[in-house]
Amino acid sequence: MTKTITLKEAQASYGTAIEQVKSTGESLIIEQDGKPALVVLPYAEFQRLTGLRESEKEALSQTRDKGFERERAAFLRLKPQLLRTYRGLYVAIHDGQVVDSDPKSLALALRMTEKKVEPVYIQLVSEEPRVVEAPSPEKVWHVNRL
């Protein structure tokens, strides 16, 4: 059961409100201007809710990873056909098929984001995989000693 009190009541009896939540295990809603503003809840309930949130995040992450890998596998499977029709273009693969293409990967990615297409795999269609070399941010200093 959840009890509701006003902010003024909570301020007047802060210690009592906390003791009530601790002893009864019931949450307390504090209203301000007639609208719910805060919730005081037992720590065990807070831990349970936080744990649920974290497990939901983990499940969503795993689902996205699997979806991404599925779309990547579809790209590799479709690659011979894609080379005939999309060579030199970036393609967006969703649900195992091409949903869009563009000469620029960023423009394609932005369109997929706007359309909320997820999961999506975007790749340049070419014979050889594209290799990008980036200089290391580290500097190597050589000291010659005489």
N, C-alpha and C positions, 0 to 999 in steps of 0.2 A: 504494500500500500504506500502511496506517496502523499505526503502532506504538502500544502501550499500555504506560505505566509508572505506578507509584504516585506519589502526591504526595510522599512522602519521597524517592523516587528523583529526582524532578524538582527538589526543593529542594536536594538534594545536588549535582546536576550541572546546574543551570539553564543556565549558559552552553553546556555541551556539547549539551544538548537543543535549544536554539535554533539552534546551528550545524548540528546534524543536520537540522533542518527546512529551514534555508536551503540547505544543500548538496544534500540529496536531493530536495527538493520534496515530501516526504511529510508528511502530517499526523501529529500526535502527540496521543494521548488520554491525559489524566492522570486517574487514578482516585483517589478518596478513599473509604476504608472499603469497597473492593471495587466501587464504582459509578463510572461515568464522571462527572467533575466539570467538566473543562475540555478545550478543544481548542486546540492550537497549530497553526496552519496557515500555509502560505506566503501572503504578502500578495497575490499575484496571485489565489489561490483565494478569499481574503476579498473582493477586488474583484468577482470573478465572481459570488459568492453575493449580495453586496449589490446588484449590478446586476440580477440575476434578481428579487430581492425588489421593487426599484423598478419594473421593467417589469411585474411581476405586479400591483402596486398600480395602475399607470397603466391596464393593460388592464381591471381590475375597475372602475375609475372610469369609463372610457369605456363599458363595458357598462351600468353603472347609469344613466349619462346618457341613453343611447339608449333604455333601458327606460322611464325616466321620461317622456321625450318621446313614446314610443309610447303610454303610458297617458294622457298629457295629450291626445293626438290622439283617442284613443278617447272620452274624456270629451266633447270638443267634438263629435264625431260623434254621440254618444248624447244630447246635451243636449236636443233636442226631446222625446224620450221621457222623459228624466229629469225634465223640468219637469212632466210629467203625474203622475208617481208619487212623486217625491222632493223636490218644491219645498220650500225652506226647511230642508232637511236637508243635512248633509255626507255625501258618498258616497266610498267607497274603490273605486278602479278598479284591477283587476289582471287581466292577461291579456285586456284589452279588454272587461271586463264588471264590473258592480257586484258586489262581494263582501261589502259591509257598509255600513251607514249609521247616522247618529247625529245628534241635534241639536247635539252638542258635538264640535268638531273634535279636541280633545285626547283625549277618551275614545276616539274612533275611532282616532286615531293610536296610542294605547297598546295597543289591541286588536290592531292590525295588527303592532305591534312584538312583542307577546307571541306571536302566531301565526307570526312570522317571514315575513310576506308581503312579498315584495320582487321587483321594484319595485312601488310603489304610488303612485297619484296621489289625493290627497284634496282635494276642492273642494266649496264650498257651491253647491247647485243653486239658481240664481236667474236672473231675466231679465237683470239687469245684473251685471257683475262687481263684487265687493265691493272697495271702496276704503277703505283704512285710512290715516288721516293721523296721523302722529306728529310731535310737536314736535321741532325740531332741538335737539341737545344744546349747540349753540353759542349763546352770548349775544352779542347785538349791543349795543354801548354807543354811545350818541350823546352827543357832547359839544357843548353850546351855547357858542359863544364870543361874548363881548360886544365 
